[in-house]
Amino acid sequence: MKLISISMIKDEEYWIWYALTSVAPHVDEVLVFDNHSSDRTCEIVRRMGHLGDKLTLIEGFGGDNEQENRDAMLEEARRRGATHILTLDGDEVYADDVLSFTRRLLEVHEHLPALNDPPQFHGRSLDPAPTAGVLVNNIGMRPICPGFLGPDKCRPSDDMSSATEHSVRVTSTQNLRGNGPEWGDHGFFEAGDHDIQSSPHTLWLPGLWFWDFSFHPRSSMRKPDSMEWERQPRDLGSAPMHADVHMPAALLRPDGPGNPTLEAWGMCASKPGAAREHLEDYLAAANAVAANAVIAT
């Protein structure tokens, strides 16, 4: 079994260090495909010497076609011998206990020779002869979006959402292919044209969470000829974090580059002379844009 992390990123300077640091101990390789970032993303990744030979950065990767980009990433992972991939966005951070359990589960589940697809079951009750067993190709986990008030908070919709909401993050490369749609609807199909999100070969583990910072500031980039942020943060509220969601150790490392969210939470200090905005500046700009939109309507 060989697990390779793949990330296609663009302008993710605030979280990419923490995302890659969190997964590196639990994967065999870390592949980063940078889709023409304009901020400090590549500079930060190039300086991640603590990941050693596991890390490979491919700069200037791909174009505007999401499907072609995904196919190229998958092909490169296969070329390197990946039996499984961990699809990691640049704003996702994992706790060690989540990925260590996931990796161990993949290792003990590995069948040699491989099981038939679909597996064979004889269906005879009280028959001591074993069946082929369960074929697990994919593993789904639950995303949680931290709230703006602190690391012990999450957005209310996460706190109240159905436990059936999950996202497939670990996938077998066998018979895997892109599903065709572009940005926002992209994903993967497996054998039999099953979407991995609803595949009978996907093991859903609702007790495993990963931290998704997509609503927090992700980059210092602004729109051309404008003071408006390229990716506006959205404060969707803060509710108490689930008791079984653990803080990713990567967020606590003192050697991380920091970002406005971690500074606001008191988890890192603002570095003297750093060209970095504070979280309250992002929120003020976001609120101003929202207010102007209401006036315009």
Residue, then its C-alpha position, 0 to 999 in steps of 0.5 A: m500500500k502506498l498513500i500519496s497526498i495530492s493537492m492542486i492549489k492557487d493562492e493558499e499562502y495562509w494555510i498551505w504550510y499547516a495543511l501539508t505539515s499535518v498530512a506528511p507524517h501519515v503519507d508516503e509522498v506529498l505532491v503539490f501542484d501549484n496552479h499559477s499562484s500569485d501570492r507567497t504560496c510557492e515560496i512557503v512550500r519551497r521552504m518546507g524543508h522539514l518534510g524532506d524528500k517526501l515533498t514535491l512541488i510542481e509549479g506552473f501546473g495546469g490551466d483552467n480545465e479542472q478535469e484535465n488538471r485532475d486527470a494529470m494529478l492522478e496520472e502522476a500519482r499512479r506513475r509514482g506507484a500510488t495505490h491510494i491518494l489523499t485529496l488535500d485542499g490547501d485550506e484543510v488541516y488534519a489531526d494526527d489521530v485521524l490520519s494515523f487511524t486511516r492509514r492503519l485501516l488501509e494497511v490491515h484491510e489490504h487484500l493480497p491477492a486483490l478481492n474481486d469487484p464486486p466481492q463474492f458472498h455465499g450468503r449461507s447462514l451459519d456457514p463457517a467458510p469466510t466470504a470475500g469480505v468487504l471491499v473498501n476503496n474509499i474513506g469518507m470523513r466529516p469536514i468541520c469549519p472553525g468559527f471566527l471566535g476561537p479554535d474551540k468554536c465551529r460554525p453553527s451549521d456544522d454543530m447542527s448538521s446531519a451526521t450523514e454529511h461527509s467528504v471522501r478524502v482517501t481513494s483507491t487509484q484502481n479504476l479511478r477516473g474524473n467524473g467530468p464536471e468542472w469547478g465546483d462539481h468535480g470529483f471522481f468515479e470508480a468502476g461501474d461509474h459509481d461516484i465515490q461519494s455514494s459508492p458501495h465501496t466507500l467507508w464513511l467514518p463520521g467520527l473522523w473530522f478534518w478542519d476546513f478553513s475555506f471561510h477564513p482568510r486564505s491569501s493576501m491577494r486582492k482583486p486587480d485595481s481594487m482593495e477588495w480581497e480576492r477571496q472574501p472571508r465569511d463569518l458564518g457564526s460560532a458555536p461550541m466545537h464538538a468534544d471529539v474534534h481534536m486540535p491539529a498539532a500542525l496549528l500549534r507548531p512555532d515554526g509555522p508562518g502564521n496567518p491572520t486567524l491564528e494571530a487573532w486566536g492568540m496562537c501565534a504572534s504577528k511578526p515585525g515587518a510582515a506584510r500581513e493583514h489582521l483578521e479584523d481588517y478582513l472582516a471589516a472589508a467583507n462587511a463593507v462589501a456585503a453592506n454595499a451589495v444590500i444598498a445596491t439592491 
